[in-house]
């Protein structure tokens, strides 16, 4: 399981559930609000939790398994347990969100019953009032049993609202359309164009050609730029060393990472961290 969670702590409200030894059948483990202009990059592979979020403002990208979505102000999105969850804000229009993280068989079964287990984005479905009700209830209750019971009722209300506005899921992507989501899902690994070509039974030349035609850059450039973008967030928001960041993003060593960072950004990672702090 691979998890990266990068947000500026002082620009994010985050609360935790009352401690309990029994989180079944439903438990909101965390809830909070991420304010405007707070950069976000969240990656959970084979996620142990589910999340529901309402976009108050801004835009972002959601990648769930092999599908990629865009979300904007007024949209709600839902990512279930066990799926690969990647989402990040548009750097030119960073999104503000209110959210809950939850787990348990109650939520998974309710989503199945209402037929929305595989629906990710609900466009123009305003659930802000329900999220506010959930947050107020979570903050008010300290007893785990009452906490579970009352939040489960509000979660059912949220599911019913989403179900009433269910939209058709996107059709099955072609192999070429799955290349970028595949890269994004494996961005922290040492992924190569030859790996992508093998995965989709294409030649390297075909992968490079179709990717560049669609996105204007080669897969190698996209991989490198994505890694550097994540590195910038880690340098700014964490205390991880240059060596640790290089290792977490599967660079061969810190020297290679620093060289590539400087080539793209114009200065070394240590300089970027120092200037960001100032």
N, C-alpha and C positions, 0 to 999 in steps of 0.2 A: 504494500500500500504506500503510495507516494502522495504526500500532502505538502503544499506550499500555501501559506496564508500571509499575504503582505498588504497591510494597510497601516496608515499613520494612527497610532493609538490615541493621540489627543484629539483627533478629528472623528473618532468613532465611539459611540456609546455601546458598551457590551455588558450584558448581565448574564449570570449563570443561575441554573435551577437550584432549588433546595437540595441538599445532599440526601441521597437515599440509596439503600441496597437493592431496591426493586424498581427498575425503570419501566417494566412492562405494565400494561400493554402499549402505553403511549407516554412519551416524555419529551417536552421541549427542553433540550439540554442548554441551549444558549439563545439569546434574543438580543436585538439591538438595532441601532440606526447608524448608518454611515453618511456623513454629511457631504455637502457639495464641495467639489475640488479636492476630495480625498482619493488619491490614486488607489487602484485595487487590482490585484492579480491573485486569483484563488485557483488552486489546482488540487483536486482530490481524485486520485485514481482508485477505482473500486471503493467508493466512498462508504464509510461506516455510518454515515448520517444522511438524512434528507434535509432539504432546505426549501423554504418558500420566501419569495421576496417581491416587494412592490417598488417600482422605480418612480421616485418622486420627481426627479428631474435628471436631465442628461441622457446619455446613451451608452450602450455597452455591447459586448460580444459574449454569447453563450455557446459553449461547445459541450454537447452531451453525447457520449459514445461517438457515432460517426456523423452526427448532424451538427451544423453550425447555424446559429440564429443571431439576429440583432434585436435588441430591446431598447425602448425609448420611454420617455416620460408617459406615465399612465398605463404601462404594461405590468403584468404580473408574471413571474416565472416560477416554475416548480421543478426541482431536481430530486429524484428518488434515491433511496438507499441502494448501494450496490452498483450504481452506474458511475461512469467516469465524468466528473464534473470539473469543467474549466470555465471560468468567466472573468472578464476583465473590462475595465472602463475604457471608453474611447478617450485617448489622451487630449483630444481637442474639445471634448464635451463630457467631462467626467460625471458619472452618474451618482445621484444621492438616492439611498435606498433604506427601507425599513424591512427587517427580516427576522425569521425564526429558523433555528436548526432543531430537528426533531428526529425521533427514531421510534421503532416499535411496530408490532404486527397490526395494531389497530389502524394506524395510518396507511400501511400498505394494503390492507384489506378494503378499507373505505375507498381508496383510490381505484381499486379494481372494481368494486361494486358500482361506483359512479362512472366507470369507463374512461377515466382520465389518467391512468397510471403512466401512459406513454406520451402524454401531451406536456410539452415543456413551456411554451410561451402562450400567454393569453393576452392578445393585443387589445388595448383600450378597455381593460377590465379593472375598474377602480375598486381596489380592496383596502384602501388606506384606513377606513373606519374600522374594519374588522381587525387589521393588524394593530391598530391603536387599542382596541378592546382586549386583544390577546396580551399586549404589553402591560396594560394596566392591571389585568388579572394576575399575570406572572409576578409583578412587583408587589402586589397586595398579599398574596398567599405564601405562607411559610411552611405550612403543613404539606408534606409530599403527597399524601392521599388526596386532599382537596385540590392541590395543585394539578395533579394528573386528571382528576375528574372534570374540573371546570375548564381547563385548557382543551381537553378532548372535545368538549361540547362546542367550543369556539372554533376548533379546527374543523369539525364537521360543518359548521356554518360557512367557513372559508371554502371547503370542498364543494358544497352545494352551490355557492356563488360561481365558482370556476366552472362547474359542470353545466350551469345554465348558459354559459358563454363559451362552451367548448368549440374550438375551431379545428378544422381538418389538419392532421399532421402532414408534414411534407412528404412527398413521394420518395421512394427509395433512390438514393443518390447513385449516379454512375461512378465507375472507378475513378475517372479523372476528377470528379467533384469531391471525392473522398480524400484526395491527396493532402490538401491543406489541413483538414481536421485531424488526419492521421499524424501529420507533423506536429500539430499543436498538442496532441495527446502524449507525444513522446519527446517533447521539446527539452526536457532535462536530461535526456539520454544522449549517447554518442550516435545520433542518427545520421546516416549518410544517404546520398542520392541513390547509391546502389542498393541500399536496404529498401528504399521506397519502390524502386523499379522491381525488385524481387517480390515485394509484398503484393503489387498489383499486376504482376506478369507483363510489365512494359520494359522497353529498352530504356537505358539512362537518357538517351537522346530524346526519346518521346516525352519522358517525364519533364525534362528541362524545357522542352519546346512548349508543351501545353500549359505548364505552370507560368512560364514567362509571358505567354500570350494572355493569360487570365489576369495575372497580378503585376506584371511589368518588371519583375525581378526573377532571378533564378531561385530554385529551391535552396541552394546553398546560401545565397544571400539572405533569404527569408529566415532560415534557421539561425544564422549568425546574428541577424538583427533582433530576432525574438529573444535569443539568449542574452544579448547585451541589454535589451529593454528590461528583462527580469533582473539582471545584475544591477542595473541602475536603481531599481526599487530596493533591492537587498542592501546595496551600499548606503542608501539614504535612510532606510527604516530599520535596519538590524545592526547588531554589533559583530556579525560574523566577519572573520578575517578574510583577506583576499584569497588565501589558499582554500578556505572552506567554501567560499562562493564559487571559485573555479571548479572545485571538486563536485559540488552539488549540481552544477550545470554541465558536467562531463567534459570539461576542457582537459587536455592532456596534462597540463600543469599550470601553475599560476603565471609563469612567464608567458606562455601562449595566450592565456586569457588576457593579461595586461597588454600584450602586443595587439591583439584583435580589438580590444576596447579602445586603445589609443588610435588605432587606424580608423575606426568609425567615429569616435567622439572628439578626437583631437587632443586629448590629454589622458593621463593615466587614471586608473580607478581610484588610487589614493588621493589624487588631486580633486577628482569629482566628489569624493566623500567629504573632503575638507571644505570645499566651496559650498556644498549642500548644507553642511552643518552651520557655516557662517551665514 
